[in-house]
Amino acid sequence: MKPRITVLTLGVADLEQSLVFYRDGLGLPTEGIVGREFEHGAVAFFDLSGGLKLALWAQADIAHDTGLSDPPPGSVSFTIGHNVRERSEVDAVMAKAERAGARIIKPAQDTFYGGYAGYFSDPNGHIWEVVWASQFLPED
């Protein structure tokens, strides 16, 4: 297996609400919800850097597709990291997320590794870390 991830899919309770949060609130580019013509197929894709895509798919549809039950997501099972180039961008992204309806989990502050970071959760409880750290600067 090659070390490559091309799509990160988040299970969401309300696809329309999540689309609004990520598209209108955070400003992520998308063509909107596609696949409505298929039972359990409605999904929204967002283009991220490096060819990575973020997908939003209803939790019930993921449960159907996998054959698993639909348990509530564990909020600390994983976090999604969004690295920024400048320390001040952390505060700007956190404020933008809060205006879009995110809940601030941990306000931005200095980290033990010399960076600056904060956490927010999206409307479905997925935790995002917004971080500036000189050793993890993203490429432009």
N, C-alpha and C positions, 0 to 999 in steps of 0.2 A: 504494500500500500504506500502510495506517495503521500508525503505530509502536506495535504492540500485540503482546505475547506472552502467551498464555493458558496454555500447557502447556510445561513443561520436562521432557523425557523422558530418563532415564538408562538406558542399556543395562547390564544386570547379568548376571553369570554364574549366580547362584542367586537366583531370585525370592523364594523362601520366606525364605532367610537375610536378604536385603535388606529384606523386609517387617518382620522382627523387629527389625533394626537401627533403621530409621526410625520404626516405630510404638512398639515397646516401649523401645528404647534412647534415642531422641531425643524421643519423645513427640509425634510429628506425628499429627494426626487423619486417620483413613482408615476406609473400610468394608471394607478388606482386598482380597484378590485377586478381581477380577471377570473375566468373559469366558472362564472355563475351558471353557465349552461349545463354543468356537470353536478350531479348530486354529490355533495361533500367536496366540491372542487373549488369553491370560491377562496381566493388567496390574493394578498397584496404583496408585491415585490418592491423593494427599494434598493437602488444602486448605491453601494458604498465604495470606498476606495479600494484599489488593488483588485478589482473584479469581484469582490465579495458582494453578495446580495443578502439583505435582510428580508425574510418572509414573515408575514402574519397570516396565521391560519387558525380557524376556530378550533378550540380545544376539543369540542365534540367531534369535529371532522377528523382530527388527528387520532382520537380514540377509535373512531370507526375504521380508519385506514390501517392502523396498527393492530386492531383487534384487542387493545387494552382497555381497561376501564378508565374513566375520566376522573382521576383523583385531583384534589386541589394541588396547584404547584407549590413546591417547597421554596420559600423565598430566599433561602440561603444555599440552595443547591448550586448556583453559579451566579456570577455577575458578568455584565458586559462592560468592557473598558473602552472609554473614548479618550484617547490621548490628544492633547492640544500642544501647540508650539510655544505658547506664551502663558505664563502664570495667570495673567489677568483674564485669559480666555476661560479659565475654570469658572470664575464667578459669572461671566457673561453667559456661558452655556447653562449653568445651574439656574440662573434667573430666567432664561428663556424656557427651560423645561418647567419651572414652577408656573410661569404664566400660561403655559400650555395645559396645565392640569396635573403635573407631576407632584408627588409628595416628596419633600426633602427629608431624607432619612438621616443624613449627617451633613451639616453645613461644611463647606470647604475649609480646610485647615492644613497646617504643615503636617507632613507625614514623618514617620520614623526613618524613612530611607532618604530624606532630603528633598522630597517633592512637595506637592500641594494638591489636595484632592478632596472631593466631596461625593456623596451618594444621593441619588434620587430613585424613586420607583415610578414606573409608568402606571397607567390606569389599571393594568392587570397584575401589578405587583412585581414585575420584572425589575431587578435592581441594576442600575447603571452607575458606574464609577466614572466621574470626569476627573482626569488626572493630568497634571503637568509634572514631568520628571525628566531631568536632563539626559538620563540614560535611556529613555524611551521616546524620544522626540519622533513624531510621525514625519514621513516624507511628504513633500508638497504634491 
